[in-house]
Amino acid sequence: MVKKILISQPRPTSDKSPYFEIEREYGVSLVFRPFVQVEGITSKEFRQQKVSIPNYTAIVFTSRHAIDHFFKLAKELRVTIPETLKYFCVTETIALYIQKYVQYRKRKVFFGTTGKMEDLLPTMAKHKQEKYLVPMSDNHTDDIANLLNTKKLHHTECVMYRTITNDFTPDEIKNFDYDMLIFVSPTGVKSFVKDFPNFEQGDVRIGTFGPATSKAITDEGLRLDFQAPSKEYPSMSSALKAYLEKLK
């Protein structure tokens, strides 16, 4: 029976979050506790990459962190974001987050449905004339760059934020009593395994967001019970709700 769930992300700021509806409907306790912390790089560090934001006509966003730090850096660098700039996002949820910074209806925004870059690629290929900028974290792989190369797209990857581990305290490790763990990044998986080197999964359920996170779990020899996003469940909350419904 699943009663206590640890979710490796910050607690939602809105009382209308679907996570709180899940708590009420399924009688579970959700504990929000990031396994990693994200911090933006400085404008000085960004300049050292010799990337000029105004030189690009389209931005590729793979996470809300990328959106936050893109607009933060643009502001610090006093870059005016033109209304003609196009945005390509791996999910609709990420795309909608852009409206935190700009008037969404006035922008050209494109998004995928599965959260995988492969799903967004055909749409990007229809806009071959664009110059794509891809904001990333410091621990990214070359997977996205390689995919864009297959379509001969003009693109540049740049680091705009870094992830650092948010280690568990001795008390947290001692009192660890969760029935389910939800991971949202590969770095979070590494952080957890480092803090719990002798972790035995047993009946503990594991859910993940994103294909890279799912792979990180299976690479560690752990059992993956459910994952998001997918065409049926585009968000982590919808996937969690569906999984809990099956357990009823």
C-alpha positions in Angstrom: 0.0 0.0 0.0 1.3 3.4 -0.9 0.8 6.0 1.8 3.8 8.3 1.8 5.4 9.6 -1.4 8.7 11.5 -1.7 8.8 13.8 -4.8 12.2 15.2 -5.7 11.0 18.7 -6.6 10.0 21.9 -4.8 6.6 22.1 -3.2 4.1 23.7 -5.6 3.3 27.3 -4.9 -0.3 27.2 -6.0 -3.0 25.6 -3.8 -4.6 24.5 -7.1 -1.8 22.1 -7.9 -3.1 18.7 -9.0 -0.7 17.1 -6.5 -2.9 18.4 -3.6 -6.0 17.0 -5.3 -4.2 13.6 -5.4 -3.5 13.9 -1.7 -7.2 14.4 -1.0 -8.6 11.9 -3.4 -6.2 9.0 -2.6 -5.4 9.7 1.0 -1.6 9.8 0.5 0.9 12.1 2.0 3.2 13.9 -0.5 6.6 15.2 0.7 8.3 17.6 -1.7 12.1 17.5 -1.2 14.5 18.4 -4.1 17.4 16.0 -4.5 19.3 18.6 -6.4 19.5 22.4 -6.4 19.6 24.5 -9.6 21.5 27.7 -9.8 22.1 30.0 -12.7 25.5 30.9 -14.0 26.7 34.5 -13.9 26.5 36.8 -16.8 30.3 36.8 -16.8 30.4 33.0 -17.1 27.9 33.1 -19.9 29.9 35.7 -21.9 32.9 33.4 -21.7 31.0 31.0 -23.9 31.0 33.6 -26.6 27.3 33.2 -27.4 25.2 36.2 -28.3 21.5 35.7 -27.7 20.4 38.2 -30.4 22.1 36.1 -33.1 19.4 33.4 -32.7 15.9 33.3 -34.0 14.6 30.3 -32.1 15.1 28.9 -28.6 14.8 25.2 -27.6 13.5 24.6 -24.1 13.8 21.2 -22.4 12.8 22.3 -18.9 11.3 25.1 -16.9 14.8 25.7 -15.4 16.0 26.5 -18.9 13.3 29.1 -19.3 13.9 30.7 -15.9 17.6 31.1 -16.5 17.3 32.1 -20.2 15.1 35.1 -19.3 17.2 35.9 -16.2 20.4 36.0 -18.2 18.8 38.0 -21.0 17.7 40.6 -18.4 21.1 40.8 -16.8 22.7 41.2 -20.2 20.1 43.8 -21.2 19.1 41.8 -24.2 15.7 42.7 -25.6 13.7 39.6 -26.6 12.0 40.3 -30.0 8.4 39.2 -30.5 9.6 37.3 -33.6 11.6 34.9 -31.5 10.3 31.3 -31.8 10.2 28.8 -29.0 10.4 25.1 -29.3 9.5 23.0 -26.2 9.6 19.3 -25.5 6.1 19.4 -23.7 3.1 21.7 -23.6 3.6 22.1 -19.9 7.0 23.6 -20.5 5.6 25.7 -23.3 2.9 27.2 -21.2 5.5 28.2 -18.5 6.9 30.7 -21.0 3.9 33.0 -20.3 5.5 33.7 -16.9 7.9 36.0 -18.9 6.2 37.0 -22.1 2.7 37.3 -23.5 2.1 33.8 -24.8 -0.5 34.6 -27.4 1.8 37.0 -29.2 4.6 34.4 -29.5 5.2 31.5 -31.9 5.5 28.5 -29.6 5.8 24.9 -30.7 5.8 21.8 -28.5 6.0 18.0 -28.5 3.7 15.6 -26.8 6.0 12.9 -25.3 8.8 14.9 -23.7 11.3 13.4 -26.0 13.5 15.5 -28.4 12.8 13.0 -31.2 9.1 14.0 -31.1 9.9 17.7 -31.5 12.5 17.2 -34.2 10.1 16.9 -37.2 8.5 20.3 -36.2 12.0 21.9 -36.0 12.9 20.4 -39.3 10.1 22.4 -40.9 11.8 25.5 -39.8 15.3 24.8 -41.2 16.0 28.5 -41.7 16.0 29.2 -38.0 19.1 29.6 -35.9 18.5 27.5 -32.8 19.9 28.2 -29.3 19.6 25.4 -26.7 20.0 26.5 -23.1 21.3 23.5 -21.0 22.7 22.6 -17.6 26.4 22.0 -17.0 26.0 18.2 -16.9 24.3 17.8 -20.3 25.2 15.2 -22.9 25.6 15.6 -26.6 22.4 13.7 -27.4 20.4 16.8 -28.4 23.2 18.2 -30.5 23.6 14.9 -32.3 19.8 14.8 -33.0 19.8 18.3 -34.4 22.8 17.4 -36.6 20.8 14.6 -38.2 18.4 17.2 -39.6 21.2 19.6 -40.5 19.8 22.3 -38.3 21.8 25.4 -37.4 22.2 25.2 -33.6 24.3 26.1 -30.7 24.2 24.6 -27.2 25.1 26.7 -24.2 25.2 26.3 -20.4 22.9 28.7 -18.6 22.5 26.8 -15.2 24.2 24.2 -13.1 22.8 21.4 -10.8 24.4 20.7 -7.5 23.4 17.9 -5.1 21.1 18.6 -2.1 22.4 15.9 0.2 20.1 14.2 2.7 20.9 14.9 6.4 21.7 12.0 8.8 18.2 12.4 10.4 16.6 12.2 7.0 18.5 9.0 6.2 17.7 7.5 9.6 14.0 8.3 9.3 13.5 7.3 5.7 10.1 5.6 5.5 8.6 6.3 2.0 6.5 3.9 0.0 7.2 5.7 -3.3 10.0 7.8 -4.8 9.5 10.2 -7.7 12.6 11.4 -9.5 12.6 14.2 -12.0 16.3 14.3 -13.2 19.2 12.0 -13.7 21.3 14.1 -11.3 18.6 13.5 -8.6 19.0 9.8 -9.1 22.8 10.0 -8.7 22.4 12.2 -5.6 20.0 9.7 -4.0 22.2 6.7 -4.8 25.2 8.5 -3.3 23.3 9.2 0.0 21.7 5.7 0.1 24.5 3.4 -1.2 22.8 0.3 0.4 19.3 1.1 -0.7 17.1 -2.0 -1.2 14.0 -1.2 -3.2 11.8 -4.0 -2.1 8.2 -2.8 -2.2 9.2 0.9 -2.7 7.6 2.1 -6.0 9.6 4.4 -8.3 8.3 6.9 -10.8 10.3 9.1 -13.1 9.9 12.1 -15.3 11.8 12.1 -18.6 13.6 9.4 -20.6 17.0 10.3 -19.2 15.8 10.0 -15.6 14.2 6.6 -16.4 17.4 5.4 -17.9 19.4 6.5 -14.8 17.1 4.5 -12.6 17.4 1.3 -14.6 21.2 1.8 -15.0 21.4 1.7 -11.2 19.6 -1.7 -11.3 16.4 -0.3 -9.7 12.9 -1.2 -10.8 10.9 1.5 -12.7 7.2 1.2 -11.9 5.9 4.1 -14.0 7.1 7.1 -16.0 6.1 10.4 -17.6 5.6 12.2 -19.9 3.7 10.2 -22.5 0.9 10.9 -24.9 -1.6 9.6 -22.4 0.0 11.2 -19.3 1.9 14.4 -20.3 2.6 15.5 -16.7 4.1 13.7 -13.6 0.9 14.4 -11.6 -1.3 12.7 -14.2 0.9 9.7 -14.4 1.0 9.4 -10.6 -2.8 9.7 -10.4 -3.2 6.9 -13.0 -0.8 4.7 -11.2 -2.5 5.2 -7.8 -5.8 4.5 -9.5 -4.5 1.1 -10.6 -3.5 0.3 -7.1 -7.0 0.9 -5.6 
